[in-house]
Amino acid sequence: MKIKMLLVSLVVFTTFTVQSQKNDYSALLIADSLKENANAVVRLNQIDIVIASQRDMTINSTRVITVLNEKGLSEIDAVENYDKKTTVKDIQATIYDAAGKEIKKIKRKDFKDNSAAGGSTLFSDSRYIYLDYTPTQYPFTVVYESKLETSTTAFIPQWYPISNFFVSVEKSVLNVTYPDNLGFKKMEFNFANFNIQKTIDTSTQLSYTAINIPVQKQEDYSPSYSSLFPKVMMGLELFHLEDVDGRAKTWKEFGQWYYDDILSGTTSLPEGTKEKMKTLIGDETDPIKKAQLIYDYVQKKSRYVSIQVGIGGWKPMFANDVDRLGYGDCKALTNYTKALLETVGVPSYNTVLYGDSHKKDIESQFVSMQGNHMILAIPNGDYYTWLECTSQDAPFGFQGTFTDDRDVLVIKPDGGEIVHTQKYIDKYNSQISSGNYSLAANGDLAGKIEIVSKGSQYSQKEPIENLQPTEKEQHYKEYWNTINNLKINNLSFLNDKSSVSFAEKVEISAANYGNLLSGKMMFAINAYNQYTTSVKRIRNRKNPFEIQRGFADIDQITVALPKEFAIEFLPTNFELKNKFGEYKTEFIKKDDSTIVYKRSLSIKKGFYSNTEYDEYRLFIDQVSRNDNAKIILTKI
């Protein structure tokens, strides 16, 4: 009996061992150093790219990922996009349990296949196929394999050996083969401090291998992962995009191709529309004033929808179609505005960029197809006036946080040019508040305040006007979350687009703002603008930190105290100044029952080292503590 049990145990052990050796997918085989703080572990991510010609590229992918918990599900990344020019030739996945035992095989017919048209997309010929798998236990491993064939060689996938924070990597491999006559090029980023080897680099082949990369923790105020993690950009000087051969040796050459082969012939307009524009302009001769009138016309006439058909992301709809239909995407509306400006003699240029509230530059040192958005540039002396043509509300020439302060590509008739969009200086990103409040003997508060915002703070505040009443109320309750029992009694706005300022006039009340105890009343004198964002302590911080946009707040509030109380304690004036900004408060006693509170806070935009983080944290901590400074009153 003992011998029989021993034999059974040996068979089970041997079977498990052989199976694990065969596929190595057991979660037990992952090194502890790679599991620490990980939501998922990339066991293997191999991308094999074969560029056979200017019009022929094949991408084979094999991705093996062990998901350790629910937060790691998104790292499976089993999805492929396709259209008329890109075919998914093969796609499959196999699921393994924690011990490395196969539990499910998923064929192509089991993948979900959807249109890429979203809620704002009017029509699209793009689709995507993806794995929709709900696990029953963790950890589990997915082996995902796919093969794509495409005639589009304008976009060679970038290689990111690390896909995200809290994901470790056992092995990541990139293999690329290409002809030596297409001008293949590459650019490496952020390789230092990572175990990455370039194994082949010839006139027709390129290979990299990354191994045993532990989790990279996400730290507050870190720059985007794309600027921290290693990556390789790749491109061709001679490429193909939707039946159009392209060239991109320099930005000037790229821009010339884009203008001649993509934009050419798209700005024709009906004669009736041309005459209407000339009538609209009248006797005006100033190009910028003409542009203001045209921009206002476009905002009132058209609306934004996404169009992703044919050359989709790059070639705009014809201007006469936009004129007839009254809608278009960023390319279409930009090109339409350009066409209207041409009719009244105002030159303008299509401009390609990355649109995002987190600033991202066109990589100026790597000439290639880049960007996800288009705006319009109007020459204005030595500068450009920039127009966001998708917005029906944006002030003329104002760049909000979606397109400000970044490198962009301006497409001119004689070629492309890298230009930096408008940078809003810290002090111009302002919020100026003036108001008052009074406290009753029972601690109830009643007050009025006017808040005027400009620059990037205008971008943040302007959408409030279009919220529903309940949403507006919720906004102010969150904005003034230090005031309990808050009621919004009256609310009005003035959106002055000529000066690009947004004014909020608010009347509020709140029961028991002043805390009563043993004949005393205590409350924070700064009721309207406390800096409550905390900066987390991070021991042994690794990443640098970034303040993407600076700002300046100035407050002056008159506080009427209850006649039944006298001031027992008034906070002292405070001033702080360092490389991160300046902070100052003043408490001015006008008389026994009136205090004027003055406050200014400016934070500077900047990129700082990891060793400076604690200094910044202490700076913000001092601001927060002084913003919450209490006044104490004693009942007379």
C-alpha positions in Angstrom: 0.0 0.0 0.0 2.8 2.4 0.9 4.6 1.5 -2.3 1.4 2.1 -4.3 0.8 5.5 -2.7 4.4 6.4 -3.3 4.1 5.5 -7.0 0.9 7.6 -7.3 2.6 10.6 -5.7 5.6 10.2 -7.9 3.4 10.1 -11.0 1.5 13.2 -10.0 4.7 15.1 -9.1 6.4 14.0 -12.4 3.3 15.0 -14.4 3.3 18.4 -12.8 7.0 18.8 -13.2 7.0 17.8 -16.9 4.0 20.1 -17.6 5.7 23.0 -15.9 9.0 22.4 -17.7 7.1 22.2 -21.0 5.5 25.7 -20.8 7.0 27.3 -17.7 3.7 29.1 -17.1 3.5 28.2 -13.4 3.2 31.3 -11.3 5.5 29.5 -8.8 8.4 30.0 -11.1 8.3 33.8 -11.0 11.1 35.3 -9.0 10.0 37.0 -5.7 11.7 40.1 -6.8 9.4 40.4 -9.8 6.2 39.7 -7.9 6.9 42.3 -5.3 4.3 45.2 -5.6 3.3 43.7 -9.0 -0.3 43.5 -10.4 1.0 41.5 -13.3 4.2 40.0 -14.6 5.1 39.9 -18.3 6.7 36.5 -18.8 7.4 37.2 -22.4 6.5 39.9 -24.8 8.0 39.3 -28.2 7.2 41.5 -31.3 8.6 40.4 -34.7 8.2 43.0 -37.4 8.9 42.2 -41.0 8.9 45.2 -43.4 9.0 43.5 -46.8 8.6 46.7 -48.9 7.3 50.2 -48.7 3.8 48.8 -48.9 4.1 45.6 -47.0 4.5 45.0 -43.2 3.8 42.0 -41.0 3.6 42.1 -37.2 3.8 38.9 -35.2 3.2 39.2 -31.4 3.5 36.7 -28.6 2.6 38.0 -25.2 2.6 35.8 -22.0 1.4 37.6 -18.9 0.6 36.3 -15.5 -2.1 38.4 -13.8 -1.7 38.4 -10.1 -4.8 40.4 -9.1 -7.8 42.3 -10.6 -5.7 45.5 -11.1 -3.5 43.6 -13.5 -6.3 42.6 -15.9 -5.8 45.5 -18.3 -2.2 44.4 -18.8 -3.4 41.4 -20.9 -3.8 43.8 -23.8 -5.2 41.2 -26.1 -6.6 43.6 -28.7 -5.9 44.4 -32.4 -7.1 47.2 -34.6 -7.8 46.7 -38.2 -9.4 48.3 -41.3 -9.5 47.9 -45.0 -5.7 48.2 -45.2 -4.8 46.1 -42.2 -5.8 42.5 -41.7 -5.7 40.3 -38.6 -4.5 37.1 -40.1 -4.4 35.1 -36.8 -5.4 35.7 -33.2 -5.7 33.3 -30.3 -5.2 32.9 -26.6 -4.7 30.2 -24.1 -5.4 30.5 -20.3 -3.4 28.6 -17.7 -4.0 28.4 -14.0 -1.6 29.2 -11.2 0.2 25.8 -11.5 0.6 26.3 -15.3 -2.1 23.9 -16.3 -4.1 24.8 -19.4 -7.7 25.6 -18.5 -9.1 27.2 -21.7 -8.2 27.7 -25.3 -9.7 30.7 -27.1 -10.0 30.8 -30.8 -10.6 33.7 -33.1 -14.4 33.1 -33.2 -14.5 33.6 -29.4 -12.9 37.0 -29.5 -15.3 40.1 -29.5 -15.2 42.1 -32.8 -16.5 45.7 -32.6 -16.6 48.9 -34.6 -14.1 51.5 -33.6 -16.9 54.2 -33.8 -17.5 55.7 -30.4 -20.2 58.0 -29.2 -18.7 61.0 -30.9 -17.7 59.1 -34.1 -20.2 59.6 -36.9 -18.9 56.9 -39.1 -15.7 54.7 -39.3 -14.3 51.8 -41.2 -12.0 50.9 -38.4 -12.7 47.9 -36.1 -11.0 46.2 -33.3 -11.0 42.6 -32.1 -10.3 41.8 -28.4 -10.3 39.2 -25.7 -13.1 39.5 -23.2 -12.1 37.0 -20.4 -13.4 37.0 -16.8 -11.1 35.0 -14.5 -12.5 32.7 -11.8 -9.3 32.9 -9.7 -5.9 34.6 -9.4 -3.2 34.2 -10.4 -3.6 33.0 -14.0 -1.6 33.3 -17.1 -2.6 34.3 -20.6 -0.6 33.3 -23.7 -1.7 35.7 -26.5 -0.6 35.4 -30.1 -1.5 37.5 -33.1 -0.4 38.2 -36.7 -1.2 41.4 -38.6 -0.6 42.2 -42.2 -0.8 45.8 -43.5 0.1 48.0 -46.5 0.5 51.0 -44.1 4.1 51.4 -43.2 3.8 55.0 -41.9 3.3 53.7 -38.4 5.8 51.2 -37.1 4.7 50.2 -33.5 6.9 51.7 -30.8 8.6 49.3 -28.5 7.8 49.7 -24.8 9.6 46.9 -22.8 7.7 48.2 -19.7 4.0 48.7 -20.4 2.9 50.3 -17.2 3.5 51.0 -13.5 3.2 48.0 -11.1 4.0 45.6 -13.9 7.3 43.6 -13.9 9.0 42.0 -16.9 10.8 38.7 -17.2 11.6 39.1 -20.8 10.7 41.5 -23.7 12.0 41.1 -27.2 11.9 43.2 -30.3 13.0 41.9 -33.7 12.7 44.0 -36.9 13.8 43.2 -40.4 13.6 45.7 -43.3 15.1 46.5 -46.7 18.1 48.7 -46.8 16.6 51.1 -49.3 13.7 52.6 -47.3 15.6 54.7 -44.9 14.8 52.8 -41.7 15.6 54.8 -38.6 15.2 54.4 -34.8 15.5 56.5 -31.7 16.1 55.1 -28.2 14.8 56.8 -25.0 15.4 56.2 -21.3 17.6 53.1 -21.5 19.8 54.0 -18.5 19.2 52.0 -15.4 17.3 49.2 -17.2 18.6 45.8 -18.2 18.2 46.2 -22.0 20.6 44.9 -24.6 20.7 45.7 -28.3 21.6 42.3 -29.8 21.5 43.1 -33.5 21.9 46.5 -35.4 22.6 46.2 -39.1 21.4 47.8 -42.3 18.5 45.3 -42.5 18.0 44.0 -38.9 17.4 45.4 -35.4 16.9 43.4 -32.2 16.6 44.3 -28.5 16.1 42.1 -25.4 15.1 43.3 -21.9 15.1 40.9 -19.0 14.2 40.9 -15.3 12.9 44.4 -14.8 11.2 44.8 -11.5 8.0 46.9 -10.8 8.2 50.6 -11.4 6.1 52.3 -8.8 3.9 55.2 -9.7 4.7 58.2 -7.5 2.7 61.3 -7.1 3.6 64.2 -9.4 5.7 61.9 -11.6 6.0 62.8 -15.3 4.1 60.6 -17.7 5.3 57.0 -17.9 6.2 57.6 -21.6 8.9 60.0 -20.5 10.2 57.8 -17.7 10.1 54.3 -19.3 12.4 53.0 -22.0 11.1 53.0 -25.5 12.2 52.8 -29.1 10.6 54.8 -31.9 11.0 53.5 -35.4 10.1 54.9 -38.8 10.9 54.9 -42.5 12.0 57.8 -44.7 10.0 56.2 -47.5 6.6 54.9 -46.3 3.0 54.2 -47.4 -0.3 55.5 -46.0 -3.7 54.6 -47.5 -2.6 54.3 -51.2 -0.3 57.3 -50.9 3.5 56.9 -50.8 5.2 59.3 -48.4 8.6 60.7 -47.6 10.0 62.0 -44.3 13.7 62.6 -44.3 13.3 66.1 -42.7 10.3 67.9 -41.2 10.4 70.3 -44.2 10.2 67.4 -46.6 7.5 65.7 -44.6 5.4 68.9 -44.4 5.8 69.4 -48.2 4.5 65.8 -48.8 1.7 66.3 -46.4 0.7 69.6 -48.0 1.0 68.4 -51.6 -0.3 64.8 -51.3 -2.8 64.9 -48.4 -4.1 68.4 -48.0 -4.1 69.5 -51.7 -7.5 69.9 -53.3 -9.5 69.8 -50.0 -10.3 73.5 -49.6 -12.7 74.2 -52.4 -15.9 76.0 -51.4 -19.2 76.9 -53.2 -19.2 80.4 -54.7 -22.2 81.3 -52.5 -20.2 80.6 -49.4 -17.2 82.7 -50.6 -19.5 85.7 -51.3 -21.1 85.2 -47.8 -17.6 85.4 -46.2 -16.7 88.6 -48.1 -20.0 90.2 -47.0 -19.3 89.1 -43.4 -15.9 90.8 -43.5 -17.1 93.9 -45.1 -14.4 96.7 -45.1 -12.3 95.1 -42.4 -8.6 94.9 -43.5 -6.9 93.6 -40.3 -6.1 89.9 -40.9 -6.6 89.0 -37.2 -10.0 90.8 -37.0 -11.1 89.1 -40.2 -10.1 85.8 -38.6 -12.1 86.6 -35.5 -15.3 87.1 -37.6 -14.7 83.9 -39.6 -14.0 81.9 -36.4 -17.2 83.1 -34.8 -19.0 82.0 -38.0 -17.5 78.5 -37.8 -18.4 78.1 -34.1 -22.0 79.0 -34.8 -22.4 76.9 -37.9 -20.6 73.6 -37.2 -20.2 70.9 -34.7 -17.5 68.3 -33.9 -17.9 64.6 -34.8 -15.2 62.0 -35.3 -14.5 60.8 -38.8 -12.4 57.7 -39.3 -12.8 56.5 -42.9 -10.2 55.9 -45.5 -7.1 58.0 -44.7 -9.2 59.0 -41.6 -6.7 60.2 -39.1 -4.8 62.3 -41.6 -6.8 63.5 -44.6 -9.6 66.0 -43.8 -13.1 65.9 -45.3 -13.5 68.3 -48.3 -14.3 71.8 -47.1 -17.4 72.0 -49.3 -18.8 68.8 -47.6 -18.3 70.4 -44.2 -20.0 73.6 -45.5 -23.0 71.5 -46.7 -23.3 69.2 -43.7 -22.3 71.4 -40.8 -20.1 69.0 -39.0 -16.6 67.5 -39.1 -13.7 66.2 -36.9 -10.6 68.2 -35.9 -9.0 67.9 -39.3 -12.2 68.7 -41.2 -13.1 71.8 -39.1 -9.6 73.1 -39.1 -9.4 72.7 -42.9 -12.8 74.3 -43.3 -11.8 77.3 -41.3 -8.6 77.5 -43.4 -10.7 77.5 -46.6 -13.0 80.3 -45.4 -10.0 82.4 -44.4 -8.5 81.9 -47.8 -11.5 83.5 -49.4 -10.9 86.7 -47.5 -7.1 86.7 -48.0 -5.9 85.5 -44.6 -3.2 82.8 -44.7 -3.3 79.9 -42.2 -1.7 76.6 -41.7 -2.9 73.1 -40.6 -1.0 72.1 -37.5 -0.5 68.6 -36.2 0.1 67.9 -32.4 -0.7 65.7 -29.5 -3.9 67.0 -27.9 -4.0 66.2 -24.2 -4.3 68.1 -20.9 -1.0 66.3 -20.0 1.5 68.1 -22.3 3.2 66.0 -24.9 5.5 67.3 -27.6 5.9 66.2 -31.2 9.3 64.5 -31.0 11.2 67.0 -33.0 14.4 64.9 -33.4 12.5 62.0 -35.0 10.8 62.8 -38.3 7.8 60.6 -38.6 4.0 60.4 -38.5 3.1 61.7 -35.1 0.2 63.5 -33.3 -3.5 62.8 -32.6 -5.1 66.2 -33.1 -5.1 69.2 -35.5 -5.5 73.0 -34.9 -5.0 76.0 -37.1 -2.1 78.5 -37.1 -2.5 82.1 -38.3 0.6 84.1 -38.8 0.6 87.2 -36.6 3.8 89.1 -36.9 6.6 87.0 -35.3 4.1 84.7 -33.7 1.1 82.6 -34.5 -2.5 82.9 -33.3 -3.8 79.4 -32.6 -7.4 78.3 -33.2 -9.1 75.3 -31.7 -11.6 74.7 -34.4 -13.5 71.8 -32.7 -14.8 74.1 -29.9 -18.1 76.0 -30.1 -17.2 77.9 -27.0 -13.5 78.7 -26.9 -12.4 82.3 -27.1 -10.7 83.4 -30.3 -6.9 82.7 -30.1 -7.1 81.1 -26.7 -5.3 77.8 -26.2 -6.6 75.8 -23.3 -4.8 73.1 -21.5 -5.5 70.6 -24.3 -3.0 72.2 -26.7 -0.9 74.8 -24.8 2.9 74.8 -24.3 4.1 72.0 -26.5 6.0 71.4 -29.8 3.8 71.0 -32.8 4.2 70.6 -36.5 3.0 73.5 -38.7 2.3 72.4 -42.3 3.1 75.2 -44.8 3.1 75.2 -48.6 6.9 75.1 -48.6 7.2 72.4 -45.9 6.9 71.5 -42.3 8.1 73.5 -39.3 8.3 72.5 -35.6 6.9 75.4 -33.5 6.1 75.7 -29.8 2.5 76.7 -28.9 1.6 79.5 -26.5 3.0 79.1 -23.0 0.9 80.7 -20.2 3.2 82.2 -17.7 2.5 81.2 -14.1 1.2 84.6 -13.0 -1.2 84.7 -15.9 -2.9 81.5 -14.8 -4.6 83.5 -12.2 -7.6 83.3 -9.9 -8.5 86.6 -8.1 -11.2 86.3 -5.4 -12.8 89.2 -3.5 -15.7 88.9 -1.2 -17.0 88.8 2.4 -18.8 86.8 4.9 -20.4 87.3 8.3 -20.8 85.1 11.3 -23.9 85.1 13.5 -23.7 84.5 17.2 -24.8 80.9 16.7 -21.9 80.3 14.2 -23.9 80.5 11.0 -22.1 81.9 8.0 -23.5 84.1 5.2 -21.3 85.4 2.4 -20.7 86.6 -1.1 -17.7 86.1 -3.3 -16.6 87.0 -6.9 -13.9 84.7 -8.4 -12.2 85.8 -11.7 -10.1 83.2 -13.5 -7.7 83.6 -16.4 -5.2 81.5 -18.3 -5.2 77.8 -17.5 -7.5 78.4 -14.6 -10.0 79.8 -17.2 -9.9 76.4 -18.9 -10.8 74.7 -15.6 -13.6 77.1 -14.6 -15.3 77.9 -17.9 -17.1 74.6 -18.3 -19.0 75.2 -15.0 -21.4 77.5 -16.8 -22.8 74.7 -18.9 -23.4 72.2 -16.1 -26.9 71.3 -15.0 -28.2 73.0 -11.8 -27.6 69.9 -9.7 -24.1 69.5 -11.1 -23.3 73.1 -10.4 -24.4 72.7 -6.8 -22.3 69.5 -6.5 -19.3 71.3 -8.0 -19.4 74.1 -5.3 -19.9 71.6 -2.5 -16.8 69.8 -3.6 -14.9 73.0 -4.2 -15.8 74.3 -0.7 -15.6 70.9 1.0 -14.2 72.6 4.1 -17.6 74.3 4.7 -20.1 71.9 6.2 -23.9 72.4 5.6 -23.2 74.6 2.6 -26.1 76.1 0.7 -25.8 77.9 -2.7 -28.3 80.8 -2.5 -27.4 82.6 -5.7 -25.1 82.0 -8.6 -24.2 83.9 -11.8 -21.4 83.9 -14.4 -19.7 86.3 -16.8 -17.7 84.6 -19.5 -15.8 87.5 -21.1 -14.3 85.9 -24.2 -12.7 89.2 -25.3 -10.4 89.3 -22.2 -10.5 85.5 -21.7 -11.7 85.8 -18.1 -14.4 83.8 -16.3 -16.2 85.4 -13.4 -18.2 83.5 -10.8 -20.5 85.4 -8.4 -21.7 83.2 -5.6 -23.8 83.8 -2.5 -23.6 81.1 0.1 -24.8 80.3 3.6 -23.8 77.5 6.1 -25.1 76.6 9.5 -22.6 76.1 12.3 -19.4 77.2 10.4 -18.2 78.6 13.7 -17.7 75.9 16.3 -19.1 76.9 19.7 -17.7 75.4 22.9 -17.7 76.8 26.5 -18.4 80.4 25.5 -15.9 80.4 22.7 -16.2 80.3 18.9 -13.5 78.9 16.6 -13.3 78.8 12.8 -10.8 78.9 9.9 -10.7 82.4 8.7 -9.9 81.3 5.1 -13.4 80.0 4.2 -13.2 80.3 0.4 -9.8 79.1 -0.9 -8.1 76.6 1.3 -5.4 74.5 -0.3 -6.4 71.1 0.7 -4.4 68.9 -1.8 -2.0 67.0 0.3 1.4 65.9 -1.0 2.1 62.3 0.1 5.3 61.4 1.9 7.2 59.0 -0.3 10.3 57.3 1.2 13.2 56.7 -1.1 11.5 58.4 -4.0 13.0 57.3 -7.4 11.3 59.5 -10.0 11.7 63.2 -10.7 8.5 65.2 -10.2 6.9 67.8 -12.4 4.6 70.7 -11.9 3.1 71.0 -15.4 1.4 74.4 -15.0 2.0 77.1 -12.4 -0.7 79.4 -11.1 -1.3 82.5 -9.0 -4.2 83.0 -6.5 -4.9 86.3 -4.9 -7.7 86.6 -2.2 -9.1 89.5 -0.2 -12.0 88.7 2.1 -13.7 90.9 4.6 -15.0 89.0 7.7 -17.7 90.5 9.9 -17.6 89.0 13.4 -20.6 88.6 15.7 -21.1 91.6 18.0 -21.5 89.3 21.0 -17.9 88.1 20.7 -14.5 89.6 21.1 -11.2 88.4 19.4 -9.2 86.2 21.8 -6.7 84.9 19.2 -5.9 86.1 15.7 -3.3 84.2 13.6 -0.1 86.0 12.8 0.9 87.1 9.4 2.9 84.5 7.5 5.2 84.6 4.5 7.1 81.8 2.7 9.2 81.9 -0.5 11.3 79.3 -2.2 12.1 77.8 -5.6 8.6 76.3 -5.8 6.6 79.4 -5.2 5.5 82.1 -2.8 2.8 82.2 -0.1 1.7 85.1 2.0 -1.2 85.8 4.4 -2.2 89.0 6.3 -4.8 89.4 9.0 -5.8 93.1 9.3 -8.0 94.1 12.2 -10.1 97.0 10.9 -12.1 97.3 14.2 -13.3 95.0 17.0 -15.7 93.2 14.7 -14.1 93.4 11.2 -11.1 91.5 9.9 -9.7 91.8 6.4 -8.0 88.6 5.3 -5.4 88.8 2.4 -3.8 85.8 0.9 -1.6 85.1 -2.2 -0.3 81.8 -3.4 1.8 81.3 -6.5 3.2 77.9 -7.6 5.9 77.7 -10.3 5.9 75.4 -13.2 9.0 73.2 -13.2 10.7 69.9 -13.5 12.5 68.8 -10.3 14.7 66.0 -9.1 13.5 63.2 -6.8 15.7 64.7 -4.0 13.7 68.0 -4.1 10.3 66.3 -3.5 10.4 66.4 0.3 11.2 70.1 0.2 8.1 70.6 -2.0 6.0 68.5 0.2 7.0 70.6 3.3 6.3 73.8 1.3 2.7 72.6 0.5 2.3 71.3 4.1 3.0 74.8 5.4 0.6 76.3 2.9 -2.2 73.9 4.0 -1.6 74.4 7.7 -1.7 78.2 7.4 -4.7 78.1 5.1 -6.5 76.3 8.0 -5.4 78.7 10.6 -8.1 79.3 13.2 -9.4 82.5 14.8 -10.8 82.2 18.4 -13.5 84.4 19.7 -14.7 84.8 23.3 -18.2 85.6 24.2 -18.5 89.1 25.8 
